[in-house]
Amino acid sequence: MNRKRALISDAFKVKKRRNGPEQFGADADGDGPTDIRSTLEYLMTLFPRKLFNDALPQIVLKHQLYSIHHDKTLVDKEVNKLRERGELLMFQLGFDAEAFGLVFALDYKTKVLAGEEGKVTRAAVEKFLEKAVSSCTDLSFSKDKMLTEFLFTDSEITQLVKSGVLTVRDAGSWWLSIPNSGKFTKYFIQGRKAVLGMVKKSKYSEILKADIEERRTTSQVKFHMKYHIHDIVGAELVESIPTTSGTLLRFVDS
């Protein structure tokens, strides 16, 4: 891996959880949502629907929940309960092995079907949403499972890939995916780099959370500033430190 690629990889890696400074949010200061579903709903209000012409479901990254709830094990357990009940879907987003997107299942199905209006792939997509998505918590699907358990044909699988609900994982398997989410990933990565840069360039590489929240966003930051702050705190790319002046965000030099 060359130096440039290594630097990009380090910037986007979700770090291992460790004992450290407290994080802001519901568990830290008592003024936020206190259960995982409520937290998801709150974080989704920060998702910029208009930026994508309301064509994408609202996407939250799982580690953003860790910026609000300290207990990672509890978060994962509650997320899995919502997935098992068919209320929540999880996606491997591709830019990092530990970056998982969360979308409410109803929102996903609604946006996918709206995008399939009038297309020849719609019948295959409807079948996929009903047979596979509604009953399966897997992040990916093997060819054997698609053919023998869900009874799809090779032609239908090709249509699902074309529609964007599946993307190739490797030979003979596919990731569950969000159609037309490439722009989301591009803007998310771009914004993360910019917000991290703001923290790093501050005096002593630290800044009060309230101060950065009030900054005017640059052309590189297209999402709500709070959306990115929950990302960089949850991914432990910055430390979140309570002070008498408010929560301080300190850049983590990796």
C-alpha positions as CSV (number, residue, x, y, z in Angstrom):
1,M,0.0,0.0,0.0
2,N,1.5,3.4,-1.0
3,R,1.7,6.3,1.5
4,K,-1.2,8.2,0.0
5,R,-3.5,5.2,0.2
6,A,-2.3,4.4,3.7
7,L,-3.2,7.9,4.9
8,I,-6.7,7.7,3.4
9,S,-7.2,4.2,4.9
10,D,-6.1,5.5,8.4
11,A,-8.5,8.5,8.2
12,F,-11.6,6.4,7.6
13,K,-10.9,3.4,9.9
14,V,-13.3,2.9,12.8
15,K,-11.1,2.4,15.7
16,K,-11.3,-0.4,18.3
17,R,-13.2,0.6,21.4
18,R,-11.1,1.6,24.4
19,N,-11.5,3.0,27.9
20,G,-11.2,6.8,27.5
21,P,-12.9,10.1,27.9
22,E,-16.6,10.2,28.2
23,Q,-18.7,10.8,25.2
24,F,-21.5,13.3,24.7
25,G,-25.1,12.3,24.2
26,A,-27.9,10.7,26.1
27,D,-25.8,8.6,28.5
28,A,-23.4,11.5,29.1
29,D,-25.6,14.5,29.8
30,G,-29.2,13.2,30.0
31,D,-30.6,15.5,27.3
32,G,-30.7,13.1,24.4
33,P,-32.7,10.0,23.4
34,T,-32.4,7.1,25.9
35,D,-33.1,4.1,23.8
36,I,-31.6,2.8,20.6
37,R,-34.6,3.2,18.4
38,S,-35.1,6.8,19.6
39,T,-31.4,7.5,19.0
40,L,-31.7,6.1,15.5
41,E,-34.7,8.3,14.8
42,Y,-32.8,11.3,16.2
43,L,-29.7,10.7,14.1
44,M,-31.9,10.2,11.0
45,T,-33.3,13.7,11.4
46,L,-29.7,14.9,10.7
47,F,-29.6,13.0,7.4
48,P,-29.9,15.5,4.4
49,R,-32.8,14.1,2.5
50,K,-33.1,17.0,0.1
51,L,-29.5,16.7,-0.9
52,F,-30.4,13.4,-2.6
53,N,-33.9,14.6,-3.8
54,D,-35.4,12.4,-1.1
55,A,-34.5,9.3,-3.3
56,L,-32.4,7.6,-0.6
57,P,-33.6,6.1,2.7
58,Q,-32.2,7.9,5.8
59,I,-28.8,6.3,6.6
60,V,-27.1,6.2,10.0
61,L,-23.8,4.5,10.6
62,K,-23.8,2.0,13.5
63,H,-20.8,3.6,15.2
64,Q,-22.7,6.9,15.4
65,L,-24.8,5.3,18.1
66,Y,-21.6,4.8,20.2
67,S,-21.2,8.6,20.4
68,I,-24.5,8.7,22.4
69,H,-24.5,5.4,24.2
70,H,-21.4,4.3,26.1
71,D,-22.2,0.6,26.2
72,K,-21.2,-0.8,22.8
73,T,-22.4,-4.3,23.6
74,L,-25.8,-3.0,24.5
75,V,-26.0,-1.0,21.3
76,D,-25.1,-4.0,19.2
77,K,-27.6,-6.2,21.1
78,E,-30.5,-3.7,20.6
79,V,-29.6,-3.2,16.9
80,N,-29.7,-6.9,16.4
81,K,-33.1,-7.1,18.1
82,L,-34.4,-4.5,15.6
83,R,-32.9,-6.4,12.7
84,E,-34.4,-9.7,13.9
85,R,-37.8,-8.1,14.1
86,G,-37.5,-7.0,10.5
87,E,-37.6,-3.3,11.5
88,L,-34.0,-2.4,10.7
89,L,-31.5,-3.3,7.9
90,M,-27.8,-3.2,8.0
91,F,-25.4,-2.7,5.1
92,Q,-21.6,-3.0,4.6
93,L,-20.8,0.4,3.1
94,G,-17.6,-0.6,1.4
95,F,-15.2,2.2,2.3
96,D,-14.2,0.5,5.6
97,A,-14.7,-3.1,6.8
98,E,-16.1,-1.9,10.1
99,A,-18.4,0.8,8.7
100,F,-22.0,-0.4,8.7
101,G,-25.0,1.6,7.6
102,L,-28.4,1.3,9.3
103,V,-31.7,2.0,7.5
104,F,-35.3,1.4,8.7
105,A,-36.7,-1.5,6.6
106,L,-39.9,0.3,5.6
107,D,-38.0,3.4,4.5
108,Y,-35.6,1.2,2.4
109,K,-38.5,-0.7,0.7
110,T,-40.4,2.5,0.0
111,K,-37.5,4.3,-1.6
112,V,-36.3,1.2,-3.6
113,L,-39.8,0.6,-5.0
114,A,-40.2,4.3,-5.9
115,G,-37.0,4.1,-7.8
116,E,-38.2,1.0,-9.7
117,E,-41.3,2.6,-11.0
118,G,-41.8,1.7,-14.7
119,K,-38.6,-0.3,-14.9
120,V,-38.3,-3.9,-16.2
121,T,-36.4,-4.9,-13.0
122,R,-39.3,-4.0,-10.7
123,A,-40.8,-7.5,-10.6
124,A,-37.5,-9.1,-9.5
125,V,-36.9,-6.4,-7.0
126,E,-40.4,-6.8,-5.5
127,K,-39.8,-10.5,-5.1
128,F,-36.4,-9.9,-3.5
129,L,-37.8,-7.4,-1.0
130,E,-40.6,-9.9,-0.1
131,K,-38.7,-13.1,0.0
132,A,-35.1,-12.2,1.0
133,V,-35.1,-8.8,2.7
134,S,-38.1,-9.4,4.9
135,S,-36.9,-12.7,6.3
136,C,-33.1,-12.5,6.3
137,T,-30.7,-10.6,8.6
138,D,-27.6,-11.4,6.5
139,L,-25.4,-8.7,5.1
140,S,-24.7,-10.7,2.0
141,F,-26.2,-13.5,-0.1
142,S,-24.5,-16.5,-1.7
143,K,-25.5,-17.8,-5.1
144,D,-26.6,-21.1,-3.6
145,K,-28.9,-19.4,-1.2
146,M,-30.4,-17.2,-3.8
147,L,-31.1,-20.1,-6.2
148,T,-32.1,-22.8,-3.7
149,E,-33.7,-21.0,-0.7
150,F,-35.2,-17.9,-2.3
151,L,-35.7,-19.5,-5.8
152,F,-34.3,-16.8,-7.9
153,T,-33.1,-17.4,-11.4
154,D,-29.7,-16.3,-12.8
155,S,-31.5,-13.8,-14.9
156,E,-33.3,-12.3,-11.8
157,I,-30.1,-12.1,-9.9
158,T,-28.6,-10.1,-12.8
159,Q,-31.6,-7.8,-12.6
160,L,-31.1,-7.3,-8.9
161,V,-27.5,-6.3,-9.4
162,K,-28.6,-3.9,-12.2
163,S,-31.2,-2.3,-9.9
164,G,-28.6,-1.8,-7.2
165,V,-30.2,-3.8,-4.4
166,L,-27.2,-6.2,-4.7
167,T,-23.6,-5.4,-5.4
168,V,-20.9,-8.0,-6.1
169,R,-19.0,-9.2,-3.0
170,D,-16.9,-11.8,-4.7
171,A,-17.4,-14.7,-7.2
172,G,-20.8,-16.2,-6.3
173,S,-21.9,-13.8,-3.5
174,W,-23.4,-10.3,-3.3
175,W,-23.8,-7.6,-0.6
176,L,-27.2,-6.2,0.2
177,S,-27.0,-2.6,-0.9
178,I,-28.7,0.7,-1.1
179,P,-29.4,1.8,-4.8
180,N,-27.8,5.0,-5.9
181,S,-25.9,5.4,-2.6
182,G,-22.5,6.2,-4.2
183,K,-23.1,9.9,-3.9
184,F,-23.9,9.5,-0.2
185,T,-20.5,7.7,0.4
186,K,-18.6,10.3,-1.6
187,Y,-20.1,13.2,0.4
188,F,-19.8,11.4,3.7
189,I,-16.1,10.7,3.2
190,Q,-15.5,14.2,1.9
191,G,-17.3,15.7,4.9
192,R,-15.5,13.5,7.4
193,K,-12.1,14.6,6.1
194,A,-13.1,18.3,6.2
195,V,-14.5,18.2,9.8
196,L,-11.5,16.2,11.1
197,G,-9.3,18.8,9.4
198,M,-11.2,21.6,11.3
199,V,-10.4,19.8,14.6
200,K,-6.8,19.1,13.8
201,K,-6.1,22.7,12.6
202,S,-7.5,24.2,15.8
203,K,-5.2,25.3,18.6
204,Y,-3.7,22.2,20.3
205,S,-5.8,20.1,17.8
206,E,-8.9,20.5,20.0
207,I,-12.1,22.5,19.9
208,L,-15.3,22.8,21.8
209,K,-18.1,20.8,20.3
210,A,-20.5,23.8,20.6
211,D,-18.0,26.0,18.6
212,I,-17.6,23.5,15.7
213,E,-21.3,23.0,15.5
214,E,-21.8,26.7,15.0
215,R,-19.2,26.9,12.2
216,R,-20.5,27.7,8.7
217,T,-20.1,24.6,6.6
218,T,-17.7,24.7,3.7
219,S,-18.4,23.3,0.2
220,Q,-16.8,20.1,1.4
221,V,-19.3,19.6,4.2
222,K,-22.8,18.9,2.7
223,F,-24.3,17.1,5.7
224,H,-25.4,18.6,9.0
225,M,-22.3,19.3,11.1
226,K,-23.8,17.2,14.0
227,Y,-24.1,14.2,11.6
228,H,-20.3,14.3,11.1
229,I,-19.6,15.0,14.8
230,H,-21.5,11.9,15.8
231,D,-19.5,10.0,13.2
232,I,-16.0,11.1,14.2
233,V,-16.7,10.6,18.0
234,G,-18.3,7.2,17.5
235,A,-15.5,6.1,15.3
236,E,-13.0,7.4,17.9
237,L,-11.3,9.6,15.4
238,V,-11.5,12.3,18.1
239,E,-11.8,12.1,21.9
240,S,-14.8,13.6,23.5
241,I,-13.8,15.2,26.9
242,P,-16.2,16.9,29.3
243,T,-15.0,20.2,30.6
244,T,-16.5,23.1,32.6
245,S,-16.9,25.0,29.3
246,G,-18.7,22.1,27.5
247,T,-17.6,19.0,25.6
248,L,-14.2,19.3,24.1
249,L,-13.3,17.4,20.9
250,R,-9.6,16.4,20.6
251,F,-8.0,15.0,17.5
252,V,-6.6,11.5,17.9
253,D,-3.2,11.2,16.2
254,S,-3.1,7.7,14.8
